[in-house]
Amino acid sequence: MELDALPRYPLLEGPTPFQPLQRLGRETGHPRLFIKRDDAMPLGLGGNKLRSLEYWLGAAFAAGADTLVVAGHTASNQCRLTAAAAAKSGLGCVILHNADRPARIEGNLRLSHLFGAEISYLGPVGESERRQAAEARVEELRREGRKPYLVGDPVLGAAGYVHAGMELLDQARARGVVLRHILLPGSMGPTEAGFLYGLVRGGFDGEAHLVSVEYGVAELAERVSRIFAGLELLLGAADRPVGSIARFTDRFLGPGYGIPGPDAVAAIRQFAETEALLLEQTYTAKPAAALLSMLADGSIAPDEPACLLHTGGTASLFEDDFYNAVLVRGD
C-alpha cells in the first residue's frame, strides 16, 4: 500500500521548522548543527504524537468512531495530544492513566483536563495491565452505545513519522545540507521505526542515533525492528535494512525513565540559555546530552552536519516538583 492511500486526518499545517543552532554551534566549535522542531506545531503545544494521531484519527473516522480511548502515565504526551486532537476533530476522549490521582493537576495532565477528556486512574499498574484496562473500557463504551477507537496501533502510528523522515531530508537538501548524524529519543518504537523507514526511503546514508530514554539497547532495538518490519508489510520493503543507519545507545539513560542525569539537566540549561529552546526531562534532554557529548569527544566531527530531532513534550517543564528540585539554582 502507498502511504498516501492510508486514511489520514490532517492536524499539522505543513512541515515543522528545520533550523540552524548557531549560538550552540559557536559554543561547541561545531558550525553545522541543526534541529528539527516537531515541538513547533499549532495544536496542543505540539509534539511527535500528532503525526501518529493523523493516522489513528484517519482510522477512527473510517471506522465511524465517536470516541478516542488512550492509556498512559499522567505525564504522557500521547494522552495530552489525543485529548487535543479529539477536541479539534469533535470526538470524545477517554484517558486511562496507570497512576494514582496526583495531589496537583499540572503539566500534560492539566492540558488533558482543559481539552475536556474523561480521565480515570488505574493505580500504578504495568503496561500489560494498562492495555487490558483500556481494552475493557472500549468494551464498556460499546455496551453503552458509543463507538470507541483504541489509540495506539504501533505500525499505523509509525506511518506519521515516515513523512517526518522524508520531510527532514527534503528540508536539509533545500539548504544544501547533507546530514551525517541525526539524534532522537529511543522509547516505545513507533516514532523511531517510522522515522528510520522514512530516512531509508529518502536516501539517507548517515547515522541515526537512537538515544534510549526507557529501555536497554537490546529491548529498544527489538521494539524498533519489529515495528519497522510491520511498516515493510504495510508499505513495502525499504531499500535497506534498519540496521544500515540505526545506532542504539543507552549511555545517557541516567537513573531511568523520566529521571534526568546531570548531563541531561545540563543540556536543558544549555539549549535554553543559548538557543531559547525548551527541552524536557523525559525524552528530549537525553538525546541533546548525547549530542553535546559526541561533539565534545569528536564522535561528530566539526565538518559533519548533525541534527537533533525535537519531539516536543514542553508541558512537562511545568511540573513544579521537577522544576524546583532539579532546575532551580541557588541564584
Sequence and secondary structure as in RCSB ss.txt:
>XXXX:A:sequence
MELDALPRYPLLEGPTPFQPLQRLGRETGHPRLFIKRDDAMPLGLGGNKLRSLEYWLGAAFAAGADTLVVAGHTA
SNQCRLTAAAAAKSGLGCVILHNADRPARIEGNLRLSHLFGAEISYLGPVGESERRQAAEARVEELRREGRKPYL
VGDPVLGAAGYVHAGMELLDQARARGVVLRHILLPGSMGPTEAGFLYGLVRGGFDGEAHLVSVEYGVAELAERVS
RIFAGLELLLGAADRPVGSIARFTDRFLGPGYGIPGPDAVAAIRQFAETEALLLEQTYTAKPAAALLSMLADGSI
APDEPACLLHTGGTASLFEDDFYNAVLVRGD
>XXXX:A:secstr
  GGGS       S   EEE HHHHHHHT S EEEEETT  SSTT BTHHHHHHHHHHHHHHTT  EEEEEE TT
 HHHHHHHHHHHHHT EEEEEESS   SS  HHHHHHHHTT EEEE  S  HHHHHHHHHHHHHHHHHTT  EEE
   HHHHHHHHHHHHHHHHHHHHHTT    EEEEEESSSHHHHHHHHHHHHTT  SEEEEEESSS HHHHHHHHH
HHHHHHHHHH   SS GGGTEEEE TT TTBTTB  HHHHHHHHHHHHHH     TTTTHHHHHHHHHHHHHTSS
 TTS EEEEE B GGGGG HHHIIIII    
